Amino acid sequence: MKQFAKILFLLPLIFLSTGASADLFDDIMNAAQESEDKRLLNAPNIAPKIIPEANNQSMLGSYLVEQLTAEGDKRKRQSLNTIKRDLRKLNTGITGWEAGDYSSNLEKSLEKFKKHTQKYKNMLAPRLAEINAQMEVERARLAAEETEKQARLAAEEAERQKKQDAYLDRCEGGASDDPFAVFDTGNNTEDRIKLRIDDSYGILLAANKDSCLWNIEINRNNEETTLPTLLPEDSFQQNPNNKLQYLLNIENDKLILDFANQQCILQVGSSKKVIACVDPDSSKESNQAAKATNTSSTSTTQSSSISRPSPSISCRKLLDDFEANEMKALSLHKGKTYLLSGTVGSVQAGMGDKPVVKLSSGEMFDIKSCYAYPASGSEFYYDLNKKQKVTMRCEVDGEMGGSPVLRKCVLAN
């Protein structure tokens, strides 16, 4: 990381002295930053392998320092100082990676330190035998733990499947291998009540008194496009005192629903607000539509207050907050949805080839980025170009290498 910082410091001087173009400078800076970003993204995947190996090298290094110090050979003093320095760097990297801080390049430090232990392999042979014996014991312990873990997971999965089968049996008469069974569902839906949430969610639900909740996909004309899909049993709660009242978790929000009285409340954090909802199969819908048409301007004002406009924030502001104090920035922004503005630095394929839009402040020497991950099903990133100014509606999810990470992004402009 320090070497990367030195390069960033020297590059502007080189470009100013040679008269190279700003675009070329940007390309080199972006390439260097992308390489570091990929290393940071991959670090959690290789950490389980790298950390134990680094710890073994650290133990060998400590033993090597003791032996060389005991020898007191002045000719090896310089080599001893180099080993001590590289050992400190290796231990610092291990401590950081074990805490989830991947800013140091532990993989590089490890490869460098291996050269010392390889050089003095004869001196290290007794200690290496001890470490190998300890590792064998540790491998046996880990294997036993893994066997126990798999047995526990199998038991949990069997219990989960048992509950799922009971849920399916209660709500839909059990699972069936008959592909034509879908045509018989209409005979068992008389007890279901539908409720359409006429808000930005665009949700159509169905429920009964047996703690069963279904989701039905609808198009922009509120026409049903799929058969009812039973929602996971752990995604909602039924009011034990009123069996047609449900609480449904949707991302970070909660919907409190009364199917019998067609009442819906959206809870965001500790605040709650009434949102419009209707039973599309009931005559009440037409009555409510007529009532909405004749509503006064006061009602219009109240209706507009129901919407949740997202506050605006620039990528520059987020970067400044995270640079000043990451913990304070997380406390202030994490979980909040903003209209995020910035300049497209690049559109990349992240882990699992998932798209990520890197936004910057647009300033020439700004190397930090806001990482914006598009919402599922959203493909606006195909139309973005480098240096294009955009505004997206995103939720702050955390940070990576000191840069803000945002998810569920959709294009706002």
SULDA-V470416 format. One record per backbone hydrogen bond with DSSP energy under -0.5 kcal/mol. NH is the residue of the N-H (numbers start at 1). CO is the residue of the C=O. E is the energy in kcal/mol with one decimal. If there is no record, write none. Layout:
# SULDA-V470416
NH	CO	E
NH	CO	E
This chain:
# SULDA-V470416
5	1	-2.0
6	2	-2.3
7	3	-2.0
8	4	-2.0
9	5	-1.8
10	6	-2.3
11	7	-2.5
12	8	-0.7
13	9	-0.6
14	10	-2.3
15	11	-2.7
16	12	-2.4
17	13	-1.9
18	14	-1.8
19	15	-1.6
20	15	-1.0
25	21	-1.8
26	22	-2.6
27	23	-2.4
28	24	-2.3
29	25	-2.7
30	26	-2.9
31	27	-2.4
32	28	-2.4
33	29	-2.5
34	30	-2.8
35	31	-2.1
36	32	-1.9
37	33	-2.6
38	34	-2.5
39	35	-1.8
40	36	-2.3
41	37	-2.5
42	38	-2.1
43	39	-1.6
44	40	-0.6
45	42	-1.0
46	42	-1.5
47	43	-1.6
49	46	-1.1
50	46	-2.7
51	47	-2.5
53	49	-1.2
54	50	-2.7
55	51	-2.5
56	52	-2.0
57	53	-2.1
58	54	-2.2
59	55	-2.2
60	56	-2.3
61	57	-2.6
62	58	-2.4
63	59	-2.0
64	60	-2.6
65	61	-2.5
66	62	-1.9
67	63	-2.3
68	64	-2.6
69	65	-2.3
70	66	-2.2
71	67	-1.8
72	68	-1.4
73	68	-0.6
74	72	-0.7
76	73	-1.4
77	74	-1.5
80	76	-2.6
81	77	-2.4
82	78	-2.1
83	79	-2.3
84	80	-2.4
85	81	-2.3
86	82	-2.6
87	83	-2.3
88	84	-2.3
89	85	-2.0
90	86	-2.2
91	87	-2.7
92	88	-2.4
93	89	-2.0
94	90	-2.3
95	91	-2.5
96	92	-2.1
97	93	-2.7
98	94	-2.5
99	95	-1.0
100	97	-1.4
101	96	-3.3
102	100	-0.8
106	104	-1.6
109	105	-2.1
110	106	-2.7
111	107	-2.0
112	108	-2.0
113	109	-2.1
114	110	-1.9
115	111	-0.6
115	112	-0.8
116	113	-1.0
117	113	-1.5
118	114	-2.3
119	115	-1.7
120	116	-1.7
121	118	-1.1
124	120	-1.7
125	121	-0.7
125	122	-0.7
128	124	-2.9
129	125	-1.9
130	126	-1.6
131	127	-2.4
132	128	-2.5
133	129	-1.9
134	130	-2.4
135	131	-2.8
136	132	-2.0
137	133	-1.9
138	134	-2.5
139	135	-3.0
140	136	-2.0
141	137	-2.2
142	138	-2.8
143	139	-2.4
144	140	-2.1
145	141	-2.4
146	142	-2.6
147	143	-2.3
148	144	-2.3
149	145	-2.7
150	146	-2.8
151	147	-2.1
152	148	-2.3
153	149	-2.9
154	150	-2.4
155	151	-2.1
156	152	-2.6
157	153	-2.8
158	154	-2.3
159	155	-2.2
160	156	-2.8
161	157	-2.7
162	158	-2.0
163	159	-2.3
164	160	-2.6
165	161	-2.7
166	162	-2.0
167	163	-2.4
168	164	-2.8
169	165	-2.5
170	166	-2.3
171	167	-2.3
172	168	-2.9
173	169	-1.0
174	168	-2.1
179	177	-0.6
181	178	-1.7
182	179	-0.6
183	180	-1.4
184	181	-1.8
185	182	-0.9
187	184	-1.3
188	185	-1.8
189	186	-0.9
192	189	-1.6
193	207	-2.8
195	205	-2.5
196	278	-4.0
197	195	-0.5
197	203	-2.7
198	196	-0.9
198	276	-1.7
199	197	-1.8
202	197	-0.5
202	199	-1.1
203	197	-0.9
204	216	-0.6
205	195	-2.6
206	214	-1.9
207	193	-2.0
208	212	-1.3
211	208	-0.6
214	206	-3.2
215	229	-2.7
216	204	-2.7
219	223	-1.8
222	219	-2.1
225	217	-3.0
226	217	-1.0
229	215	-2.9
230	228	-0.5
231	213	-2.8
235	232	-2.0
236	233	-0.7
237	247	-2.1
239	245	-2.7
240	238	-0.6
242	239	-0.9
245	242	-1.9
246	257	-2.2
247	237	-2.6
248	255	-3.1
249	235	-2.3
250	248	-0.5
250	253	-2.4
253	250	-2.7
254	267	-2.1
255	248	-2.9
256	254	-0.5
256	265	-3.0
257	246	-3.4
257	255	-0.6
258	263	-2.6
259	244	-2.6
259	257	-0.5
262	258	-0.9
263	258	-1.7
264	275	-0.6
265	256	-2.2
266	273	-3.0
267	254	-3.1
267	265	-0.5
268	266	-0.6
268	271	-2.4
269	267	-0.5
271	268	-1.8
273	266	-2.0
275	264	-2.0
278	196	-2.0
280	278	-0.8
282	279	-2.0
285	282	-1.2
287	283	-1.5
288	284	-2.9
289	285	-2.3
290	286	-2.2
291	287	-2.2
292	288	-2.3
293	289	-1.7
294	290	-1.3
295	292	-1.0
300	296	-1.7
301	297	-2.2
302	298	-2.2
303	299	-2.9
304	300	-2.4
305	301	-1.5
306	302	-0.7
306	303	-1.0
307	303	-0.7
307	304	-0.5
309	307	-0.7
311	337	-0.6
313	339	-2.5
315	341	-2.7
318	314	-1.9
319	315	-2.7
320	316	-2.4
321	317	-2.3
322	318	-2.5
323	319	-2.2
324	320	-2.0
325	321	-2.1
329	325	-2.6
330	326	-2.7
331	327	-2.2
332	328	-2.0
333	329	-2.8
334	330	-1.9
335	396	-3.2
336	333	-2.4
338	394	-2.8
339	311	-2.6
340	338	-1.0
340	392	-3.6
341	313	-1.9
342	390	-1.9
343	360	-2.6
344	388	-2.8
345	358	-3.6
346	358	-1.2
348	356	-2.7
350	348	-0.7
350	354	-3.6
353	350	-1.9
354	351	-1.2
356	348	-2.3
357	372	-3.2
358	346	-2.7
358	356	-0.6
359	357	-0.7
359	370	-2.8
360	343	-2.7
366	363	-1.3
367	365	-0.8
370	359	-2.8
371	369	-0.5
371	404	-2.6
372	357	-2.9
372	370	-0.8
373	371	-0.6
373	406	-3.0
374	372	-0.6
375	409	-2.9
378	375	-2.2
382	379	-1.5
383	380	-1.8
384	381	-1.1
387	344	-3.5
388	385	-1.8
390	342	-2.4
392	340	-2.9
393	410	-3.0
394	338	-2.3
394	392	-0.7
395	407	-2.8
396	336	-2.5
397	405	-3.1
398	405	-1.5
400	403	-2.6
403	400	-1.4
405	398	-2.7
406	371	-3.6
407	395	-2.9
409	373	-2.1
410	393	-1.5
412	391	-3.0
413	391	-1.2
